[in-house]
Amino acid sequence: MASDLTHITNKIHQQASQLQPNNEAQRLTLLQSARALVNNLEKPHERIMRMCYHEGAIFTATKVLIDLGIFKILAEAAEPVSASKLAQDAGADRALVERLLKHVAIEFLVDEAGADTYVANDTTRCLASPGPQGAIEDTFQMVRVNSAFPDFLRETNYVNPTDKDKSAWKYAYKTDQHFFEYVNSPGRERNLEAFRNHMQFKTVGLKWYEVPGIMETAFGGAEVGKEDVLLIDVGGNGGHDLIGFHEAHPSIPGRLVLQDLPTIIQSIDSDALARQGIEAMGHDFFTPQPIHGAKVYYLKMCLHDWPNAQCIQILSQLKLALKPGYSRILLNEIVIPDEKAGWFETSVDILMMQVHSAQERREREWVALVDAVGGLRVKHIWDVDGAVEKVIEIEAI
C-alpha cells in the first residue's frame, strides 16, 4: 500500500504543478488521480458503509434543504448564519435543520463557520439557482425507480431492458405513461419545469459550437442564404442550445429552428425566442421531418432516451429530409469508452436503462445503429474538451 500511495501522490504533485488555468483535460486527469488516492486509502468496509448510509442520505437531505430554501438564504447572506436563524427564516424545526446541515457539510455543500453556524461556498451558491435545483428535483423522482429496479429485473428474468413499453419507470410508478408523457401531463407542470431546468444545467462547460473543427465541417463549404434553414434543434426542449449558438455566432446567415412536442413548445416563451432569431415549431420526431434540406439537424441527448428500434425510426425520418452532400445530422451524445469509463457516463447509462429501457452507447454501438438505418454513415466523432458528450457527425450515402 505504501508504494502505491507514493506513486499516486507523486503523480498528483506532478499533475498539479503542470495544471494550467481553464485546461479541462488536465483538471480531469488530476481529479481522477485524486479519486485514485481516496480509493487507495479507503477500506472496502468503509466504501460499502458509505454507499449504504451516506450517499442516499446526502441526496435526500439536499432535496429537503432545497425545498426549505436554505441554500438560497445562505447564498444571499453577507455573513455566517446559525442553523437556528436558518430554521426560523425557512419556517422549519431548528433540530431538523441542524441535523440536515450537519450532514451536507460533510460533502462541503455548505461550510461550517462554527458550531451549528454555516456560510455559503461555491456549491451552496450553485444549489441556490434553478438549474441545479431542477436537476435534484427531476432525478429525485428516480428514488422510487431505484428501489423497484431489483424486483423489476427479477420479474423480467434479468433480461437487458430494450422495450420502451416495459421499463422500470412504468413498473415503479404503476403507469402506462412513458416518462415524457408523464412529465407533460396536466398537473405536472412542476415536474416539467424541473426537467427543463435539469437539461439546461447539463449544458454547463464548453459547447460543441465553440469547437472550430466542428463548426467548419458542419457549416463550412456551402452557401447558406438568409432564408435557408441553417440549424434545426430537434427535440431541443427550451432552446438553450440554439440560444447559445446564436450568441456565439450572431452573424452566420440562415434560420434557426427549435422543434419539440407541441406541449413543450406551447409551454415556452416563443416570442422571447423569436427576438433571438429562433423559430419554434411543434414536431414529433417519430413523424416525417417537415423541413427538408437544412444544413444541420442537431439532436442533443435524445437518442439515449430510446431503445435501438425507436432510434432507427427517428434517424429514418431525418434521413428522408437530408440533402445529400450538403446536410448533416449532429448527435450530441455520450460515447462510452471501452476502458476506464467515467462515473457520469455509466451512471447515466443505468438511469436510461431504468427510465426508458434505453442506453448510452459505445462507439461501435453508435456506428452499428447508424448503419442499421441504411443510407447513413458516421463520418466522424468529435471530442468536445471539458464536456462528457461527443459530437457524432452523420451524413447521407
C-alpha contacts under 8 A as a table, 3 or more apart, distances in Angstrom:
res1	aa1	res2	aa2	distance
1	M	4	D	5.13
1	M	5	L	6.16
1	M	40	N	7.61
2	A	5	L	5.09
2	A	6	T	6.19
3	S	6	T	5.08
3	S	7	H	6.21
4	D	7	H	5.12
4	D	8	I	6.16
4	D	40	N	7.75
5	L	8	I	5.13
5	L	9	T	5.95
5	L	37	L	6.95
5	L	40	N	7.18
6	T	9	T	5.25
6	T	10	N	5.97
7	H	10	N	5.26
7	H	11	K	6.21
8	I	11	K	5.05
8	I	12	I	6.19
8	I	33	S	6.82
8	I	36	A	7.38
8	I	37	L	6.27
9	T	12	I	4.95
9	T	13	H	6.18
9	T	37	L	7.35
10	N	13	H	5.15
10	N	14	Q	6.21
11	K	14	Q	5.12
11	K	15	Q	6.06
11	K	33	S	7.40
12	I	15	Q	5.13
12	I	16	A	5.88
12	I	30	L	6.37
12	I	33	S	6.24
12	I	34	A	6.96
13	H	16	A	5.16
13	H	17	S	6.16
14	Q	17	S	5.26
14	Q	18	Q	6.46
15	Q	18	Q	5.19
15	Q	19	L	6.11
15	Q	26	Q	7.44
15	Q	29	T	7.86
15	Q	30	L	5.96
16	A	19	L	5.13
16	A	30	L	6.81
19	L	23	N	7.29
19	L	26	Q	5.95
19	L	27	R	6.76
20	Q	23	N	5.61
20	Q	26	Q	7.38
23	N	26	Q	5.57
23	N	27	R	6.28
24	E	27	R	4.97
24	E	28	L	6.00
24	E	385	D	6.55
24	E	386	G	4.99
25	A	28	L	5.33
25	A	29	T	6.20
25	A	385	D	6.78
25	A	386	G	6.61
26	Q	29	T	5.11
26	Q	30	L	6.20
27	R	30	L	5.20
27	R	31	L	6.12
28	L	31	L	4.91
28	L	32	Q	6.12
29	T	32	Q	5.14
29	T	33	S	6.39
30	L	33	S	5.06
30	L	34	A	6.25
31	L	34	A	5.00
31	L	35	R	6.28
32	Q	35	R	5.06
32	Q	36	A	6.23
33	S	36	A	4.91
33	S	37	L	6.32
34	A	37	L	5.06
34	A	38	V	6.47
35	R	38	V	5.07
35	R	39	N	6.10
36	A	39	N	5.00
36	A	40	N	6.09
37	L	40	N	5.08
37	L	41	L	6.27
38	V	41	L	5.12
38	V	42	E	5.90
39	N	42	E	5.25
39	N	43	K	7.86
40	N	43	K	7.74
42	E	46	E	6.24
42	E	47	R	6.48
43	K	46	E	5.19
43	K	47	R	6.31
44	P	47	R	5.08
44	P	48	I	6.19
45	H	48	I	5.28
45	H	49	M	6.12
46	E	49	M	5.15
46	E	50	R	6.00
47	R	50	R	5.14
47	R	51	M	6.25
48	I	51	M	5.09
48	I	52	C	6.19
49	M	52	C	5.00
49	M	53	Y	5.92
49	M	54	H	7.52
50	R	53	Y	5.38
50	R	54	H	4.86
50	R	55	E	6.52
51	M	54	H	5.93
51	M	55	E	5.57
51	M	56	G	7.61
52	C	55	E	7.09
52	C	56	G	7.48
53	Y	56	G	6.67
53	Y	57	A	6.56
54	H	57	A	5.23
54	H	58	I	6.14
55	E	58	I	5.23
55	E	59	F	6.50
56	G	59	F	5.20
56	G	60	T	6.26
57	A	60	T	5.11
57	A	61	A	5.93
58	I	61	A	5.20
58	I	62	T	6.01
58	I	103	H	6.97
58	I	104	V	6.04
59	F	62	T	5.23
59	F	63	K	6.30
59	F	136	I	7.98
60	T	63	K	5.13
60	T	64	V	6.37
61	A	64	V	5.21
61	A	65	L	6.18
61	A	100	L	5.67
61	A	101	L	7.99
61	A	103	H	7.65
61	A	104	V	7.00
62	T	65	L	5.14
62	T	66	I	6.16
62	T	104	V	7.02
63	K	66	I	5.14
63	K	67	D	6.26
63	K	136	I	6.50
63	K	137	E	7.04
63	K	140	F	7.74
64	V	67	D	4.97
64	V	68	L	6.25
65	L	68	L	5.02
65	L	69	G	6.15
65	L	70	I	5.37
65	L	71	F	6.74
65	L	97	V	7.99
65	L	100	L	7.52
66	I	69	G	5.01
66	I	70	I	6.23
66	I	71	F	6.37
66	I	72	K	7.98
66	I	127	L	7.61
66	I	128	A	7.59
66	I	133	Q	6.87
67	D	70	I	7.90
68	L	90	A	5.65
68	L	91	G	7.90
68	L	92	A	7.67
69	G	72	K	5.36
69	G	73	I	6.31
69	G	90	A	6.56
69	G	128	A	7.76
70	I	73	I	5.11
70	I	74	L	6.19
70	I	86	L	6.59
70	I	90	A	6.73
71	F	74	L	5.15
71	F	75	A	5.98
71	F	120	A	7.73
71	F	124	T	5.71
71	F	125	R	6.96
71	F	127	L	6.26
71	F	128	A	5.14
72	K	75	A	5.02
72	K	76	E	6.21
72	K	124	T	7.88
72	K	125	R	7.18
72	K	127	L	7.63
72	K	128	A	4.49
72	K	129	S	7.67
73	I	76	E	5.36
73	I	77	A	6.29
73	I	86	L	7.35
74	L	77	A	5.13
74	L	80	P	7.88
74	L	81	V	7.07
74	L	86	L	7.91
74	L	118	Y	7.76
74	L	119	V	6.37
74	L	120	A	5.52
74	L	124	T	7.47
75	A	119	V	7.92
75	A	120	A	5.37
75	A	121	N	7.81
75	A	124	T	6.37
75	A	125	R	5.13
75	A	128	A	6.72
77	A	80	P	7.17
77	A	81	V	7.40
77	A	120	A	7.94
79	E	119	V	6.81
80	P	113	A	6.46
80	P	117	T	6.35
80	P	118	Y	5.31
80	P	119	V	4.56
80	P	120	A	7.77
81	V	85	K	6.56
81	V	86	L	6.77
81	V	117	T	5.50
81	V	118	Y	5.40
81	V	119	V	6.39
82	S	85	K	5.25
82	S	86	L	6.29
82	S	116	D	5.88
82	S	117	T	4.09
82	S	118	Y	6.16
83	A	86	L	4.96
83	A	87	A	6.00
83	A	94	R	6.75
83	A	97	V	6.32
83	A	98	E	5.50
83	A	101	L	7.69
83	A	116	D	5.51
83	A	117	T	5.76
83	A	118	Y	7.13
84	S	87	A	5.15
84	S	88	Q	6.23
84	S	94	R	5.27
84	S	97	V	7.76
84	S	98	E	7.50
84	S	116	D	7.99
85	K	88	Q	5.00
85	K	89	D	6.14
86	L	89	D	5.16
86	L	90	A	6.06
86	L	97	V	7.63
87	A	90	A	5.10
87	A	91	G	5.87
87	A	92	A	4.92
87	A	93	D	5.97
87	A	94	R	5.12
87	A	97	V	5.89
88	Q	91	G	5.14
88	Q	92	A	6.32
88	Q	93	D	7.64
88	Q	94	R	7.28
89	D	92	A	7.89
92	A	96	L	7.37
92	A	97	V	7.08
93	D	96	L	5.35
93	D	97	V	6.45
94	R	97	V	5.29
94	R	98	E	6.12
95	A	98	E	5.09
95	A	99	R	6.26
96	L	99	R	5.33
96	L	100	L	6.30
97	V	100	L	5.15
97	V	101	L	6.02
98	E	101	L	5.36
98	E	102	K	6.04
98	E	116	D	6.44
99	R	102	K	5.13
99	R	103	H	6.43
100	L	103	H	5.33
100	L	104	V	6.45
101	L	104	V	5.23
101	L	105	A	5.96
101	L	110	V	7.59
102	K	105	A	5.39
102	K	106	I	7.03
102	K	116	D	7.49
103	H	106	I	5.58
103	H	107	E	7.67
104	V	107	E	5.45
104	V	108	F	6.55
104	V	109	L	5.62
104	V	110	V	6.79
105	A	108	F	4.67
105	A	109	L	5.55
105	A	110	V	5.09
105	A	111	D	5.94
105	A	112	E	6.77
106	I	109	L	7.63
107	E	110	V	7.92
108	F	111	D	5.89
108	F	123	T	7.59
109	L	121	N	7.37
109	L	123	T	5.49
109	L	124	T	5.52
110	V	118	Y	6.60
110	V	119	V	6.29
110	V	120	A	5.49
110	V	121	N	6.00
110	V	123	T	7.17
110	V	124	T	5.64
111	D	118	Y	5.60
111	D	119	V	5.32
111	D	120	A	6.23
111	D	121	N	6.46
112	E	115	A	7.38
112	E	116	D	7.32
112	E	117	T	5.93
112	E	118	Y	4.61
112	E	119	V	6.37
113	A	116	D	7.95
113	A	117	T	5.35
113	A	118	Y	5.09
113	A	119	V	6.17
114	G	117	T	5.00
114	G	118	Y	7.04
120	A	123	T	7.72
120	A	124	T	5.24
120	A	125	R	6.55
121	N	124	T	5.18
121	N	125	R	6.34
122	D	125	R	5.16
122	D	126	C	6.14
123	T	126	C	4.90
123	T	127	L	6.13
124	T	127	L	5.11
124	T	128	A	6.34
125	R	128	A	5.07
125	R	129	S	6.98
126	C	129	S	5.63
126	C	132	P	6.64
127	L	130	P	7.83
127	L	132	P	5.47
127	L	133	Q	6.03
128	A	132	P	7.65
128	A	133	Q	7.08
129	S	132	P	6.20
129	S	133	Q	6.36
130	P	133	Q	5.11
130	P	134	G	5.85
130	P	197	N	6.31
131	G	134	G	5.14
131	G	135	A	6.31
131	G	197	N	4.68
131	G	198	H	5.51
131	G	199	M	7.94
131	G	200	Q	6.42
131	G	201	F	4.66
132	P	135	A	4.93
132	P	136	I	6.28
132	P	197	N	7.54
132	P	198	H	6.63
132	P	201	F	6.29
133	Q	136	I	5.18
133	Q	137	E	6.07
133	Q	194	A	7.52
133	Q	197	N	7.78
133	Q	198	H	7.69
134	G	137	E	5.00
134	G	138	D	5.82
134	G	193	E	7.29
134	G	194	A	4.04
134	G	195	F	6.27
134	G	196	R	7.42
134	G	197	N	4.90
134	G	198	H	4.78
135	A	138	D	5.21
135	A	139	T	6.03
135	A	194	A	6.65
135	A	195	F	7.01
135	A	197	N	6.76
135	A	198	H	4.10
135	A	199	M	7.65
135	A	201	F	7.25
136	I	139	T	5.38
136	I	140	F	5.82
136	I	198	H	7.82
137	E	140	F	5.25
137	E	141	Q	7.10
137	E	191	N	7.75
137	E	194	A	5.97
138	D	141	Q	5.87
138	D	142	M	7.91
138	D	191	N	6.66
138	D	194	A	5.40
138	D	195	F	5.47
138	D	198	H	6.85
139	T	142	M	5.38
139	T	143	V	7.69
140	F	143	V	5.61
141	Q	144	R	6.47
141	Q	145	V	7.48
142	M	145	V	4.82
142	M	146	N	5.98
142	M	169	W	7.99
143	V	146	N	5.11
143	V	147	S	6.35
144	R	147	S	5.23
144	R	148	A	6.35
144	R	172	A	6.30
144	R	173	Y	7.70
145	V	148	A	5.11
145	V	149	F	5.86
145	V	168	A	6.28
145	V	169	W	5.68
145	V	172	A	5.28
145	V	173	Y	7.63
145	V	354	Q	6.98
145	V	355	V	7.70
146	N	149	F	5.19
146	N	150	P	7.84
146	N	354	Q	7.75
147	S	150	P	7.17
148	A	151	D	5.54
148	A	152	F	6.17
148	A	168	A	7.09
148	A	171	Y	7.49
148	A	172	A	5.55
149	F	152	F	4.96
149	F	153	L	6.22
149	F	168	A	5.85
149	F	172	A	7.71
149	F	354	Q	7.02
150	P	153	L	5.23
150	P	154	R	6.13
151	D	154	R	4.97
151	D	155	E	6.09
152	F	155	E	5.24
152	F	156	T	6.23
152	F	168	A	6.02
152	F	171	Y	6.87
153	L	156	T	5.06
153	L	157	N	6.10
153	L	158	Y	4.76
153	L	159	V	7.01
154	R	157	N	5.18
154	R	158	Y	5.67
155	E	158	Y	7.55
156	T	159	V	6.16
161	P	166	K	7.57
161	P	167	S	6.96
161	P	353	M	6.46
161	P	357	S	4.78
161	P	358	A	7.14
162	T	307	P	5.54
162	T	308	N	7.77
162	T	357	S	4.94
162	T	358	A	6.02
163	D	166	K	5.35
163	D	167	S	7.00
163	D	307	P	6.84
163	D	357	S	5.88
163	D	358	A	7.98
164	K	167	S	6.18
164	K	178	H	7.77
164	K	306	W	7.08
164	K	307	P	6.67
164	K	356	H	5.81
164	K	357	S	5.53
164	K	358	A	7.40
165	D	170	K	7.99
165	D	176	D	7.71
165	D	178	H	7.51
166	K	170	K	6.87
166	K	171	Y	7.58
166	K	357	S	7.21
167	S	170	K	5.35
167	S	171	Y	6.29
167	S	353	M	7.79
167	S	354	Q	6.32
167	S	355	V	6.19
167	S	356	H	5.89
167	S	357	S	5.28
168	A	171	Y	4.83
168	A	172	A	5.92
168	A	353	M	7.93
168	A	354	Q	4.99
168	A	355	V	6.04
168	A	356	H	7.80
168	A	357	S	7.48
169	W	172	A	5.26
169	W	173	Y	6.10
169	W	178	H	7.95
169	W	179	F	7.31
169	W	354	Q	6.05
169	W	355	V	4.71
169	W	356	H	7.15
170	K	173	Y	5.27
170	K	174	K	5.47
170	K	175	T	5.05
170	K	176	D	6.13
170	K	177	Q	6.83
170	K	178	H	7.04
170	K	355	V	7.83
171	Y	174	K	5.15
171	Y	175	T	7.02
177	Q	180	F	7.84
177	Q	181	E	5.59
177	Q	182	Y	5.65
178	H	181	E	5.19
178	H	182	Y	6.16
178	H	356	H	7.53
179	F	182	Y	4.99
179	F	183	V	6.36
179	F	355	V	6.94
179	F	356	H	7.34
180	F	183	V	5.36
180	F	184	N	6.09
181	E	184	N	5.19
181	E	185	S	6.07
182	Y	185	S	5.39
182	Y	188	R	7.63
183	V	188	R	5.70
183	V	189	E	7.25
183	V	191	N	5.50
183	V	192	L	5.16
184	N	188	R	6.58
184	N	189	E	7.22
184	N	192	L	6.24
184	N	263	T	7.00
184	N	264	I	7.67
185	S	188	R	5.86
185	S	189	E	7.85
186	P	189	E	6.99
187	G	190	R	7.99
188	R	191	N	5.25
188	R	192	L	6.45
189	E	192	L	5.06
189	E	193	E	6.12
190	R	193	E	5.11
190	R	194	A	6.11
191	N	194	A	5.12
191	N	195	F	6.16
192	L	195	F	5.06
192	L	196	R	6.16
193	E	196	R	5.09
193	E	197	N	6.14
194	A	197	N	5.16
194	A	198	H	5.98
195	F	198	H	4.96
195	F	199	M	6.22
196	R	199	M	5.18
196	R	200	Q	6.31
196	R	237	N	6.89
196	R	238	G	6.79
197	N	200	Q	5.09
197	N	201	F	6.12
198	H	201	F	5.11
198	H	202	K	6.43
199	M	202	K	5.21
199	M	203	T	7.05
200	Q	203	T	5.52
200	Q	204	V	7.80
200	Q	240	H	6.49
201	F	204	V	5.98
203	T	207	K	7.44
203	T	241	D	7.82
205	G	386	G	6.18
205	G	387	A	6.17
206	L	210	E	6.80
206	L	384	V	6.94
206	L	385	D	6.67
206	L	386	G	5.91
206	L	387	A	6.22
207	K	210	E	5.37
207	K	211	V	7.28
207	K	384	V	7.13
207	K	387	A	7.54
208	W	211	V	5.55
208	W	214	I	7.00
208	W	384	V	6.03
208	W	391	V	7.15
209	Y	212	P	7.47
209	Y	214	I	6.92
209	Y	215	M	6.06
209	Y	245	F	6.35
209	Y	248	A	7.70
210	E	215	M	7.64
210	E	248	A	7.47
211	V	214	I	5.61
211	V	215	M	6.44
211	V	384	V	7.01
212	P	215	M	5.13
212	P	216	E	6.07
213	G	216	E	5.22
213	G	217	T	6.23
214	I	217	T	5.35
214	I	218	A	5.94
214	I	382	W	7.21
215	M	218	A	5.28
215	M	219	F	5.63
215	M	220	G	7.02
216	E	219	F	5.53
216	E	220	G	4.64
216	E	221	G	7.76
217	T	220	G	5.74
217	T	221	G	7.81
218	A	295	K	7.68
218	A	296	V	6.93
218	A	328	R	6.67
219	F	222	A	7.18
219	F	295	K	6.98
219	F	296	V	7.68
222	A	326	Y	7.33
224	V	228	D	6.05
224	V	229	V	7.88
224	V	230	L	6.91
224	V	253	P	6.41
224	V	254	G	6.05
224	V	295	K	7.89
225	G	228	D	5.09
225	G	253	P	6.12
225	G	254	G	5.68
226	K	253	P	5.02
226	K	254	G	4.43
226	K	255	R	6.77
227	E	254	G	5.78
227	E	255	R	6.30
228	D	254	G	5.09
228	D	255	R	6.02
228	D	294	A	7.13
229	V	232	I	7.39
229	V	254	G	5.29
229	V	255	R	4.47
229	V	256	L	6.36
229	V	257	V	7.48
229	V	293	G	7.70
229	V	294	A	4.91
229	V	295	K	6.54
230	L	253	P	7.41
230	L	254	G	4.69
230	L	255	R	5.27
230	L	256	L	6.02
230	L	294	A	5.75
230	L	295	K	4.96
230	L	296	V	6.23
231	L	254	G	7.79
231	L	255	R	6.76
231	L	256	L	5.10
231	L	257	V	6.35
231	L	294	A	6.56
231	L	295	K	6.13
231	L	296	V	4.84
231	L	297	Y	6.04
231	L	298	Y	7.06
232	I	256	L	6.00
232	I	257	V	4.67
232	I	258	L	5.87
232	I	259	Q	7.08
232	I	294	A	7.33
232	I	296	V	6.33
232	I	297	Y	4.98
232	I	298	Y	5.93
233	D	236	G	5.07
233	D	239	G	7.56
233	D	241	D	7.78
233	D	242	L	6.94
233	D	256	L	7.96
233	D	257	V	6.28
233	D	258	L	4.99
233	D	259	Q	6.01
233	D	297	Y	6.35
233	D	298	Y	4.90
233	D	299	L	6.01
233	D	300	K	7.89
234	V	258	L	6.50
234	V	259	Q	4.96
234	V	260	D	6.42
234	V	285	F	7.18
234	V	297	Y	6.68
234	V	298	Y	5.86
234	V	299	L	5.27
234	V	300	K	7.95
235	G	258	L	7.62
235	G	259	Q	5.50
235	G	260	D	4.45
235	G	261	L	7.38
235	G	284	D	7.99
235	G	285	F	7.19
235	G	299	L	6.51
235	G	300	K	7.69
235	G	302	C	6.87
236	G	239	G	5.43
236	G	240	H	7.76
236	G	241	D	7.48
236	G	258	L	6.08
236	G	259	Q	6.04
236	G	260	D	5.99
236	G	299	L	7.08
236	G	300	K	7.09
237	N	240	H	7.83
237	N	259	Q	7.69
237	N	260	D	6.04
237	N	264	I	6.66
237	N	265	I	7.77
238	G	264	I	7.73
238	G	265	I	7.79
238	G	268	I	6.50
239	G	242	L	5.33
239	G	243	I	6.21
239	G	258	L	6.21
239	G	273	L	7.83
240	H	243	I	5.03
240	H	244	G	6.19
241	D	244	G	5.12
241	D	245	F	6.09
242	L	245	F	4.88
242	L	246	H	6.06
242	L	256	L	7.16
242	L	258	L	7.44
242	L	278	I	7.38
243	I	246	H	5.22
243	I	247	E	6.22
243	I	273	L	7.78
243	I	276	Q	7.11
243	I	278	I	7.76
244	G	247	E	5.10
244	G	248	A	6.12
245	F	248	A	5.15
245	F	249	H	6.00
245	F	250	P	7.91
246	H	249	H	5.13
246	H	250	P	5.01
246	H	276	Q	7.36
246	H	277	G	7.78
247	E	250	P	5.62
249	H	252	I	5.85
255	R	277	G	7.42
255	R	278	I	7.24
255	R	279	E	7.76
256	L	277	G	6.76
256	L	278	I	5.05
256	L	279	E	6.24
257	V	278	I	5.64
257	V	279	E	4.70
257	V	280	A	5.94
257	V	281	M	7.10
258	L	278	I	6.81
258	L	279	E	5.96
258	L	280	A	4.76
258	L	281	M	5.99
259	Q	265	I	7.70
259	Q	280	A	6.13
259	Q	281	M	4.92
259	Q	282	G	5.65
259	Q	283	H	5.61
260	D	264	I	6.18
260	D	265	I	6.26
260	D	281	M	6.84
260	D	282	G	5.35
260	D	283	H	5.21
260	D	284	D	6.40
260	D	285	F	7.75
261	L	264	I	5.29
261	L	265	I	6.39
261	L	282	G	5.20
261	L	283	H	5.16
261	L	284	D	5.36
262	P	265	I	5.03
262	P	266	Q	5.99
262	P	281	M	7.55
262	P	282	G	4.22
262	P	283	H	6.35
262	P	284	D	7.88
263	T	266	Q	5.17
263	T	267	S	6.36
263	T	282	G	7.82
264	I	267	S	5.23
264	I	268	I	6.73
264	I	282	G	7.83
265	I	268	I	5.53
265	I	270	S	7.41
265	I	280	A	6.69
265	I	281	M	6.81
265	I	282	G	5.90
266	Q	269	D	7.88
266	Q	270	S	7.98
269	D	272	A	5.43
269	D	273	L	6.61
270	S	273	L	5.02
270	S	274	A	6.09
270	S	279	E	7.53
270	S	280	A	6.12
271	D	274	A	4.93
271	D	275	R	6.35
272	A	275	R	5.23
272	A	276	Q	6.84
273	L	276	Q	5.20
273	L	277	G	6.55
273	L	278	I	5.13
273	L	279	E	6.88
273	L	280	A	7.46
274	A	277	G	4.89
274	A	278	I	4.83
274	A	279	E	5.81
274	A	280	A	7.78
275	R	278	I	7.28
283	H	287	T	7.77
283	H	289	Q	7.94
284	D	287	T	5.69
285	F	288	P	7.20
285	F	289	Q	6.92
285	F	314	I	5.87
285	F	317	Q	7.36
286	F	310	Q	8.00
286	F	313	Q	6.26
286	F	314	I	5.29
286	F	317	Q	6.90
287	T	314	I	7.93
287	T	317	Q	6.63
288	P	317	Q	5.22
288	P	318	L	7.56
288	P	320	L	7.99
289	Q	292	H	7.09
289	Q	317	Q	5.91
289	Q	318	L	6.08
289	Q	320	L	7.73
289	Q	321	A	6.27
290	P	321	A	7.82
291	I	294	A	6.89
291	I	321	A	6.74
292	H	320	L	7.87
292	H	321	A	4.32
292	H	322	L	6.26
292	H	323	K	7.35
293	G	321	A	5.98
293	G	322	L	5.33
293	G	323	K	4.84
293	G	326	Y	7.87
293	G	327	S	6.38
294	A	297	Y	6.91
294	A	321	A	7.91
294	A	322	L	7.12
294	A	323	K	7.51
294	A	327	S	6.06
295	K	326	Y	6.37
295	K	327	S	4.50
295	K	328	R	6.23
296	V	327	S	5.66
296	V	328	R	4.85
296	V	329	I	5.71
296	V	330	L	6.90
297	Y	318	L	7.73
297	Y	327	S	7.72
297	Y	328	R	6.29
297	Y	329	I	4.75
297	Y	330	L	6.19
298	Y	329	I	5.86
298	Y	330	L	4.76
298	Y	331	L	6.00
298	Y	332	N	7.57
299	L	302	C	5.91
299	L	303	L	7.82
299	L	329	I	7.87
299	L	330	L	6.38
299	L	331	L	5.04
299	L	332	N	6.17
300	K	331	L	5.96
300	K	332	N	4.55
300	K	333	E	6.38
301	M	304	H	5.83
301	M	305	D	7.37
301	M	331	L	7.40
301	M	332	N	5.90
301	M	333	E	5.13
301	M	334	I	7.69
302	C	305	D	5.64
302	C	306	W	7.56
302	C	333	E	7.94
303	L	306	W	5.42
303	L	307	P	7.87
303	L	311	C	5.81
303	L	333	E	7.85
304	H	307	P	7.58
304	H	333	E	7.36
304	H	352	M	6.94
304	H	358	A	6.25
304	H	359	Q	5.47
304	H	360	E	5.51
304	H	361	R	7.79
305	D	352	M	6.23
305	D	356	H	5.91
305	D	358	A	5.67
305	D	359	Q	7.04
306	W	309	A	7.90
306	W	310	Q	5.88
306	W	311	C	6.04
306	W	356	H	6.32
306	W	357	S	7.20
306	W	358	A	4.87
306	W	359	Q	7.29
307	P	310	Q	5.71
307	P	311	C	6.32
307	P	356	H	7.66
307	P	357	S	6.46
307	P	358	A	4.47
307	P	359	Q	6.90
308	N	311	C	4.94
308	N	312	I	6.13
308	N	358	A	7.75
308	N	369	L	6.87
309	A	312	I	5.34
309	A	313	Q	6.60
310	Q	313	Q	4.99
310	Q	314	I	6.32
311	C	314	I	5.08
311	C	315	L	6.17
311	C	369	L	7.89
312	I	315	L	5.21
312	I	316	S	5.88
312	I	369	L	7.13
312	I	370	V	7.53
312	I	372	A	7.21
312	I	373	V	5.59
313	Q	316	S	5.08
313	Q	317	Q	6.40
314	I	317	Q	5.42
314	I	318	L	6.60
315	L	318	L	5.04
315	L	319	K	6.03
315	L	370	V	7.80
315	L	373	V	6.94
316	S	319	K	5.00
316	S	320	L	6.61
316	S	373	V	6.17
317	Q	320	L	5.60
317	Q	321	A	7.05
318	L	321	A	5.24
318	L	322	L	6.59
318	L	329	I	7.97
319	K	322	L	5.37
319	K	375	G	7.55
319	K	376	L	7.23
319	K	396	A	7.03
322	L	326	Y	7.78
322	L	327	S	5.35
322	L	328	R	7.22
322	L	396	A	7.06
323	K	326	Y	5.50
323	K	327	S	5.14
323	K	396	A	7.93
324	P	327	S	6.22
324	P	395	E	7.56
324	P	396	A	5.59
324	P	397	I	7.22
325	G	395	E	7.68
325	G	396	A	7.25
327	S	395	E	7.03
327	S	396	A	7.91
328	R	393	E	6.84
328	R	394	I	5.83
328	R	395	E	5.24
328	R	396	A	7.69
329	I	392	I	8.00
329	I	393	E	5.99
329	I	394	I	4.97
329	I	395	E	6.45
330	L	391	V	6.27
330	L	392	I	5.57
330	L	393	E	4.85
330	L	394	I	6.27
331	L	390	K	7.93
331	L	391	V	5.53
331	L	392	I	4.93
331	L	393	E	6.65
331	L	394	I	7.95
332	N	389	E	5.92
332	N	390	K	5.66
332	N	391	V	4.61
332	N	392	I	6.42
333	E	389	E	4.79
333	E	390	K	5.48
333	E	391	V	6.42
333	E	392	I	7.32
334	I	345	E	6.63
334	I	360	E	6.34
334	I	361	R	7.03
334	I	388	V	6.28
334	I	389	E	4.32
334	I	390	K	5.83
335	V	345	E	7.88
335	V	360	E	6.98
335	V	361	R	5.63
335	V	362	R	5.08
335	V	363	E	5.85
335	V	389	E	6.86
335	V	390	K	6.45
336	I	341	A	6.22
336	I	345	E	6.30
336	I	346	T	7.60
336	I	360	E	6.92
336	I	361	R	5.85
336	I	362	R	4.59
336	I	363	E	7.05
337	P	340	K	6.82
337	P	341	A	5.50
337	P	362	R	6.10
337	P	363	E	7.41
338	D	341	A	7.11
338	D	362	R	6.98
341	A	345	E	6.75
341	A	346	T	6.97
342	G	345	E	5.58
342	G	346	T	6.63
343	W	346	T	5.48
343	W	347	S	5.89
344	F	347	S	5.07
344	F	348	V	6.08
344	F	388	V	7.87
345	E	348	V	5.44
345	E	349	D	6.25
345	E	360	E	7.40
345	E	388	V	7.44
346	T	349	D	4.89
346	T	350	I	6.38
346	T	360	E	7.82
347	S	350	I	5.29
347	S	351	L	6.28
348	V	351	L	4.81
348	V	352	M	6.04
348	V	360	E	7.20
349	D	352	M	5.17
349	D	353	M	6.23
349	D	358	A	7.96
349	D	359	Q	5.17
349	D	360	E	4.86
350	I	353	M	4.97
350	I	354	Q	6.26
350	I	359	Q	7.40
351	L	354	Q	5.14
351	L	355	V	6.09
352	M	355	V	5.29
352	M	356	H	5.40
352	M	357	S	6.26
352	M	358	A	5.14
352	M	359	Q	5.23
352	M	360	E	7.29
353	M	356	H	5.83
353	M	357	S	4.36
353	M	358	A	4.93
353	M	359	Q	5.62
354	Q	357	S	5.87
354	Q	358	A	7.86
355	V	358	A	7.70
361	R	364	R	7.97
361	R	365	E	5.59
361	R	366	W	6.15
362	R	365	E	5.14
362	R	366	W	6.35
363	E	366	W	5.17
363	E	367	V	6.29
364	R	367	V	5.09
364	R	368	A	6.08
365	E	368	A	5.05
365	E	369	L	6.02
366	W	369	L	5.07
366	W	370	V	6.25
367	V	370	V	5.31
367	V	371	D	6.09
367	V	377	R	7.36
367	V	378	V	6.10
368	A	371	D	5.03
368	A	372	A	6.08
369	L	372	A	5.15
369	L	373	V	6.90
370	V	373	V	5.46
370	V	374	G	7.34
370	V	376	L	6.22
370	V	377	R	5.97
370	V	378	V	6.77
371	D	374	G	5.57
371	D	375	G	7.60
371	D	376	L	6.29
371	D	377	R	5.95
373	V	376	L	6.63
375	G	396	A	5.73
375	G	397	I	5.14
376	L	394	I	6.68
376	L	395	E	5.71
376	L	396	A	4.56
376	L	397	I	5.51
377	R	394	I	5.60
377	R	395	E	5.73
377	R	396	A	6.54
377	R	397	I	6.79
378	V	381	I	7.59
378	V	392	I	6.90
378	V	393	E	5.90
378	V	394	I	4.55
378	V	395	E	6.66
379	K	392	I	7.81
379	K	393	E	5.57
379	K	394	I	5.49
379	K	395	E	6.47
380	H	392	I	6.13
380	H	393	E	5.22
380	H	394	I	7.34
381	I	390	K	6.67
381	I	391	V	5.64
381	I	392	I	4.51
381	I	393	E	6.07
382	W	390	K	5.65
382	W	391	V	4.95
382	W	392	I	6.37
382	W	393	E	7.71
383	D	389	E	7.82
383	D	390	K	5.14
383	D	391	V	6.67
384	V	387	A	5.54
384	V	388	V	7.67
384	V	389	E	7.16
384	V	390	K	5.97
384	V	391	V	7.41
387	A	390	K	7.45
